[in-house]
Amino acid sequence: MVIKHKNIFKTEAPWSDANQKMLALDTGSWRTERPVLDKALCNYCGLCAIYCPPQCMKDMGDHYEANLAFCKGCGICAHECPKKAYTMKPEGDFTNAG
Amino acid sequence: MQAKKGKISVMMGNVVAANVAKLCRPEVVACYPITPQSEVAETLSGFVADGSLDAEIVEVEGENSAMNVCLAASVAGARTFTATSSYGLVYMYDAILQASGYRAPVVMVNVNRETPGIQAVSSGQQDMISTRDAGWVQIIVENNQEIADQLIMCYKLAEDFDIQLPVMLNYDGYYLSYLNEEVEMPEQADVDAFLAPLKNQPQRPRIIPGASTGCGTHGMEMGYVEARYKHWAAMDRAKKKVDDIDKEFGEYFGRSYGGQIEEYRTKDADIVILTSGSAAGTAKTVVDTKREEGIKVGLVKQRLFRPFPEERLIQALKGKKAVGVIDRSLAFGWKYGPMCAELKVIAPAIGSMPILSYIDGLANLDITTPHISRVVDEVNAAAKGKAYQDVTWIPMEEV
């Protein structure tokens, strides 16, 4: 057997660093809608990043942004945001380039 | 270097298992008592209570928790031990799969007993068979001394850095669990010395408080495939490792068991009987008697049930004229017993020969010398070209 696969795990057992390696799966392809931020409403509290299930919120210094390669479009950030700064918009409204 | 001669005493199978588990110094023990395993749990609790074993005993409310405790302790880096049987084994089934998926080197004694369905509080190997595809290494032994020695070897196998697999040590309930037999108990210092090399291996990953490491994530797509492939490959490596450890054990303690399989008078044999567990002891005496009658018969005792000892069986059986397999369990959906069905898979490699399946010893019904004698006679006749029955339920043919 010729193995062409490049290992995801460095270890025998499926051990990973939950900070980084959780983002190995292309969960962005699951999305049917995406969170769109109104920066004027965002107070940079970070609740969206805490609640994000795949932990894909990027800290941009004064606001957070979903990493669309991993964002599943679950909408939890929009639901938890105390300022209602996120709006979930259908993927069909966007081109591949965003 | 050689181990000192250990103290010889007469001990019950379950007490042997508990005493040897203690010698292996498990740090976390979680056992729920169940017939015919209870003395293992009771004796170990006694050791912790009287201070002779420095382990954390977690008093669980059932086997599912017992396995989850062992799994969690194992991924935290601890050496763990548990023991169960039958209903207990199936009650922890999801945790059994979890433990092997996490590659946690948990060592568990399973005292063979029939499974739920007909409330069978009796011996049989159906419980072991029911967990055969769970990704554990499964070993089955013949007598009390072998329980003692194999349990030590189980830790050496499970915790080997190249293996990292949970290991289930099986022995026949009732026949061995309650049998008092002469056993040489290894000295603590010698068990320590035998297991000491495990400490010099690279550190296997473990849960570290405050760190963000985790196990069992990414069970999807290629993460799943990769983890399963590594597990599959480790199962394959385990076969040779079982042989190597058995050899090393033999050199140090002076007792060895053949590793994956034990061959008894097979070298010049024309026909072979294949069985496992306590029945193998009875089969050896039948082989001796039949040899005196001029029948060139040998015995293969299958010790490693999972992974399947393919190469060793081919080596032992290639060119023989017929094989009879005595199974103490069923593979529902197959006509043959489980070990027989698996042997048929390697039939092309061992050559075309009659392979006769026998079901015997269910529900504490003895696999007697007349039973095995009958098997030898029928296999011998089949080897000479006589017609034979594919499958025989020995107790059903008796009045």
Interface residues (C-beta under 8 A of the other chain):
Chain A: H5 N7 I8 F9 T11 E12 A13 P14 W15 S16 D17 A18 N19 K21 M22 A24 L25 D26
Chain B: G101 Y102 R103 A104 Q164 R204 P205 S212 T213 G214 C215 G216 T217 H218 G219 M220 E221 M222 G223 V225 E226 A227 Y229 K230 A234
